[in-house]
Amino acid sequence: MGIIRAVNLIFDYIRHDEETDKDEVSHALRGVNLDIEEGSFVAILGHNGSGKSTFAKLMNGILLPSDGTVYISDMKTSDEEHLWDVRKTAGMVFQNPDNQIIGNVVEEDVGFGPENMGVPTDEIWKRVDRSLEAVGMTAYRLQSPNKLSGGQKQRVAIAGVMAMKPQCIVLDEPTAMLDPNGRKEVIKTVHELNKQEGITVLLITHYMEEVIDADRVVVMDAGHVVMDGTPREVFSRVKELKRYSLDVPQVTELADELKAAGMEIPCGILTIDELVAALEPLLKRKEA
């Protein structure tokens, strides 16, 4: 069994209409079942309204299921006595780092979480040192977060979560407000944490390029899991992804169009290097 398990997970948003004096129910998640292995890097894709961000907030008890169960390291998020341990196990990084950074100095912000956990002062500073080094922000430790770029702020937010030593980090569209360079910085940092620290990563995103190096990709639509596989398996289904209002990496779409035009190209091309390698023998054959 994995570090994160969703069993028949259902979540409904309920809004009361004052005019009709009736409750309106919106079904965000409908019977989701997922088992995420410890140490893996799992990306969840979906268009707006697919349920992916709701799923993220259920992972550490920000929201509680309407029905079904979420287990974090075999603890139910709905058990109030386990809520603190759940949140220590599964740290959250949100879309806007400004909503997560509260310190006036970078190193103080990173140390805030472990201080609230009652970690001894000497250990707090060791964790701050390690976390800032892991995200490449040691040189900025004495700066004000207000002077940092969006990508740098998000790396500080990740360091703050890391300092609490979670087994898993859930990132809810962490690059949505960043420019392309900032997005690359953050995704590179998250991959390094996954590989070097063994931290389980659950990345919620709608940027296709961010998931090609994931171990597993889960696609959601209308509150259901509609695809689940490796990036190559998922991106081999270009037309199906488009039916769910999702794009695919540009190089994958080009390869798919070339294949449709009659070229002998394998499905699920993910990088330019892979496309070049697939085209080279075809061009040599044509020249011969």
Buried (B, 14 or more C-beta within 10 A) or exposed (E): EBBBBBBEBBBBEEEEEEEEEEEEEEBBBBBBEBEBEBBBBBBBBBBEBBBBBBBBBBBBBBBBBBEBBBBBBEBBBBEEEBBEEBBBBBBBBBBBBBEBBEBEBBBBBBBBBBBEBEBEEEEBBBBBBBBBEBBBBBEBBEBEBEEBEBBBBBBBBBBBBBBBBBBBBBBBBBBBBBEEEBBBBBBBBBBBBBEEBEBBBBBBBBBBBBBBBBBBBBBBBBBBBBBBBBBBBBBBBBEEBEEBEBBBBEBBBBBBEBBEEEEEBEBBBBBEEBBEEBBEEEEEEEEE
